[in-house]
Amino acid sequence: MQACHFSLIPRNLILGILFFSCITVTPLFAQELGGDEPDLSTETIDHKGVFFVNSNVGWIVSTVNAEKGMIFKTTDGGDTWDTQYTHDIPLRNIFCVNSSICLTVGDKGSALKTMDGGSSWTELQVGSQEDLLGGYLLKGGQTLIVVGKNGVIRRSTNGGKKWSNVSPGSALTFTSIRFAKSRNGWITTAGDMLFKTTNEGAQWKPIESETVQKLYDLDLMNSSTFFVVGTHGAIRKTSNGGGQWVSQSPDIDQTLRGVDFITNNYGVVVGDHGTFLTTDDGGSTWETIDVGVDATLRDVVCPEQDFCIIVGDQETIFTFNPSTGEIESNQAEQDQSEDTSQQEEQSQQEEEQPQPSADLPDLTVTDVVFLSGASVEFKVKNIGTASSPQTFRVQLEWLLE
């Protein structure tokens, strides 16, 4: 064993604590202490999807270091978020029927379903290893449809127990899925077309979008009127179920990734480099709002007329009030609170940390004996003297306080 120099420090005028000026760890000591916990501050969390069932209850799905996924839930309108589930595969999108039933999808064919508001999540075997980008629930969660890369459309009619392939044969990437009524639905693609169903997703037929841009999201007013958004600032509107389209693109060249309309006239669009657009005339004109971030904004949902929530990469979460124009960054407030708490804790620890006493001699460890229970026996001697080593016995948990 390597000898380590230390000083014996008085503690509470009763006991002493060993203050080491070098570190020697034996395998046994390392086993007693346990392994290092991961440093969460080094993880990169990108929020990919958000869904709210009302102004209070909602979920966010995220990727962590582009390697795993997390599900967060709020019950106070986004003021605080609790981690509900950590998945070993990145998650990309979430859809909920109500406050109990939700479906989330992610990479490598990953799909999770909850029937109890997220208290537990069940992994579904959809029969594909392709990355899934969108999902939808019909009939109270009994019918499930997931879409993804390389033309994947999988459908279940028994709550996710058995799945069938309902892809029309296209190799396009399907990016999002929405239904206006239980039988009529649309899928956007990373191509120049959409796909439509009129029988609850059992069959899908292509429809032209009259654009060459990739499409990433759509929002339905009803079974006839809806909007799609995509690359190079593409915003297109149809009033007859996709038969004809009108371009309503603003003068920007950013990729647009999320859209949600609160009314037939008022809508919000988000995209790359902090792009945030609003309209109050049904998309005829768009106003660009500076939200103070350059991160990619991935998704937006507006469960109430005075409440929208936007999520994106780099842990971006903020709320927007269309009535007042007020923007509130939830993440910034959370970080500030955490920083203040950490500073106070660090300051307190520094005050409590004992300092080496200059009046006490340097000592050398000559032997360490692990006794029964949680005690450790140290034999030490004064450096530069011929005195016999002295023995000190302390409780291990007391040393680690």
N, C-alpha and C positions, 0 to 999 in steps of 0.2 A: 504493500500500500504506500502511495506517495504521501510524504509528510506535508501538512498544510499549516501555515501560520495563521494564528487568530488571536484575538484579544478577548478576555473575559469581561463582559459588561454587566454592571449591576442592573437589575430589573425589579422595579417596585420595592427596592431595599430588602428583598427577601431572596430572590433567585437570580441567576445569571443566564445570559443567552450567549451562545457562541457566535461571534462575528468573524466570518472567514475572510481572509484576504486572498485565498485561492480556492478553487472548487475541485473536489475529488469525488466522483460518483462511482460507487460499486454497482454491479448488476443487481444485487439485492436491494440496495437503497433505491435504485431507479424503479424497481418493481413495486416497492412500498408506496412510492409517490405517484405512480401511474404515468400514462403518456401525456404528451402535450395536446391541449385542445386546439382546434383550428382557429386561426385569427380571422374572424368574420370581416374585419375592416379591409382585408385584402381581396375580398370576393367582388366580382363585377356582376351586379344584378341588373338585368334588363327586363322591364315589364312589357309583356307582349300583348296581353288582352285584358279587358275589364268588362264586367257585367254587373248591373244593379237591378234588383227587383223592385226597389222603391228608393226613396231619398236617403234611407238609413242603411240598408243591408246590401252589401255588394262583395264581389270577389275580384282579385287580380291574379293572373297566372304569369309566371316569370321564368327566365332562364338564368342560371347562376354559372358564371365562368364558361358559358356556352356548353356546359357538360351535364348539368342536372336541372331539375325544375322545382319550383316552389309555388304553393297556393297560399294567398293571403286573404283574410276576411275582415270586413269592418261591419260594425252594427251601429255606428254613430256618424254616418255620412262621410267617412274617410278621414275623420280627425285622428283616429288611431287604427292600426292594422295589426292583426294577430296572425302569426304563421300557423296555418292549419295542416299543411302536408308538405313533406319534402320528397321529391321523386328523383330517381337516379337517371332520368331522361328529361331533356328540356321540354317545357310545355309552351304552347303557342296561342291557344284560344280557349275561350270558355263561353258556354251558353247555359242559362237557367230557365226553368219553367216557372218556378216560384222560389220561396225562401228555403225550400227543402231539397228540390231536385235540380241537379246541375250535371253538365257534361263538359269535360275538358279534354283537349287533344294535344298531341305533341309529336316529337320525332320518333322514328322507328316504329310506326304504327301504334304508338302509345295512346290509350284512351282510358279515362277514369270517370266513374259515375258516383254520385252521392245521392242518397235518399233521405238524409237527415241533416241537411244544411251544412255539410262538410265535416261533421264530427268523425265520419269514417268515409273512406274512398275505396271503391272496388275497381280493380284493374280488369279491363275488358279485352278479350281476345278477338280483335276485329278481322283477323285473317290476312293482314298485310304488314309488311315491314317498311313501307314507304312513310316518309314524313307526312303527318297529318296537319293541315292548316286551318280547318274549320269543322264545326259540328253543329248539329241541330237536334232538338227533341220535339216530338209530336205526341198527341194523345196521352198527355200526362207523363211522358217519359217512357212509354211503352215502345214507341217507334223512334229509333235513333238513326241518324245519317251522319257519316263522317266523310270528309273530302281531303285530298292532298295531292302530292306530287305524282307525276307519271300517270295521270288519268284515273287516280284512285277515287272511287265512290263506293262505299260499303254501307249496307243498310240492315238493320235488325228490326223485327216487329214483335219481339218478345222480351223487351227490356234489356237487350244486350247479350243474351245467352247464345243466340245463333245469328250468324251474319251471312249475307249474300252479296255477290258482286253485281252492281247495277250500273257500272260504267258504260257509257255509250261507245266505248272503244277508242276514244281520243287519248293521246299521250300527253295532252296539255297538263299543266299544273293548275289544279283547282284551288282557288285562294280563299273563298268565303261562300257561305250559304245562308239564305234567308227565305222565309215563307211569309206570304201575306195572309193566306188562309191555310187551313190544314192540308188542302189538296194542291195548292198552287205555290211553287217555289222556284228560286233562281240560284244559279251558281256563277260566280265570276271566275275568270281564268287569267293566267299570265300570258294572254294571247289577245286576239282581236274579236273574241266572241264570248257569249254567255251560253248557259244551258238552262232549259226550262222544263219543269214537270207539272203535270196537271192531275197526277194520281198519287200524291203523297210520297213522291220520290221513287216509285217503282220503275219508271222509265224517264229518260232525259233526252231532250232534243235540242240541237244547237240553234241559237239565234244570233244574228249579226249585231255588233255594237256600233258599227260604222266608225270605228277608230282603230288605229294601228298600235295603240298603247296597251301596255299590260294593265290589267284591272285588279285591284286589291281588296275593294270593299264595296258594298251596296247597302242602301237603306230604303225601305219600302214605305210609301205613304198608304198604299192600298194595292189591290191586285193589278192595277193599271199604271200607277204613277210611282216611279222610283228613280233614285240617283245612283250612279256608279262613279268611282274615282280611281285614278291610277297614275302612271308615270307621266313626266313632263307636264304636270299640272292639269291632267285630264279630269274634267268633271262633265258628265253627260247625263241628260234627263230624258226619260220617256214618259209619255202620257197614255200609251196604249199597249202596255205590257211588253215593250221591247220591239214593237213593229217598226217604229220610227224613233229617231233620237235627235236631240238638240244639244249642241255643244254649249256649255256654260263655263268654259275654262277661263280663269283669270289670267292676267299677264304674268305668270310665273313659270319656272321650269323645274320646280321641285317635284319629287315623287310624293303623291298623296296616298295615305294608307288607311285612313278612317273617316267615316262620315256618319252623322246622326242628325235627323231633323226632328225638332220638337213639335212644330206645327207644319202646315203645308208651305208656309212662307219662311219660317226661321230655321236655319240649319247651321251646323258646325262641321268643318273639315280640318283634319290634321295631317301632318306629313313630315318629311325629312327637314333637318336643320331648324327645328322648332317652328315649322310652318303651321300657322293657326289662322283659319279663315272663318268668317261668319257672313251670313246673308239674311236679310229680312224681307226679301222680295221674291222668294222662291227660286233663288239661284241666278236671277238676271244680273245682279251685281254682287261682288264680294269685297269685304273689307279685310285687310291684313292687320292682325293684331300682334304686337311684339310681346311675347310672353317671357322674354329674358333668358331663354335657353337655346342652345344650338343642337341639342340631342334630337335623335329621331323620335317623333311622336307616333306611337303605334296604333292607338285606339282611343275612341271617345264614346261616351254614353251619356245621355241626358234623360234621367228618369223623371225629372220634373221640369216645369217651365223656367224655374229660377235656379236650376242646379244641373251642371254638367261636370263630369270628371274625365280628365285626360291622363293617359299613362304613356311612358316611353322608355327608351334606353337610359342608362346611367341613373337608374332609380328615380326617374322623373314621375312625379305625381302632383297634379294641381287641379283645383276646382275653378269653375267659371260660372258666374252668375249673369245670364243673358239680360236680365232686367236692369242690372246696375253696371254691368261691364267689369265687375270686380273679379280679379284673379288672385287666388290664394294658393301658394305653394305649400302643400302638406309636408313634403319631404324636407324642404328647407327648415321649417319650424321644428320638425322632428330631429334633424341633425343638430340644430342649434341647441335644443334641449339636451341631447345626448352629450354634446361637447361641453356644455356647462356642467352637467353632472359628472363627466369624466374629469374635468378640471378640478372640481370640488373634491372628488374622491382622491385624486392624485395629491392635492395639497394636504388633505388630511393624512394620507399615508406618509408623506414626507415629514409631517410634524410628529407622527408616532414612531418613525423609524429611528432606532437607537443609533447613536454615533460612537465610534471607537474612543475609548478613554486613553489620553496621552500619558496618564499617570500609571497605567497598568503595564506590566511587562509583556512583551511578545512571547507567545507560547507555541510549542510545536506538538502536533498530534503524533503520538507514537503508536497508538493502537485504538481500534474501535471494535466494540463487542455488542452485538444485537442480543438483548436479553429477552426473556419471555414477555408476552404482552406487547406494549407499545413503548418500551423504554430502551434507551441507548446508553452505553457506558463508554466514556472517552478517557484515555490515559494521556496526560500531557506533562511536559516538563518545561522549565524556564530555559530559554535559549541562552547559551553561553555559560551555563552553570553545570555542576556535576551532581546536582540534587536528583533524588529518585523521582520518577514520574508520579504525579498525583492523579487520582481517579475521580471523575465527575460522572454522575448518573442523572439523566434528565428524561422526561417524557417526550416521545417523538412528536405528538401533536402539539405540545407546547413550543417545541423548536420551530414548528412551521406556522405559528400564528403570525 
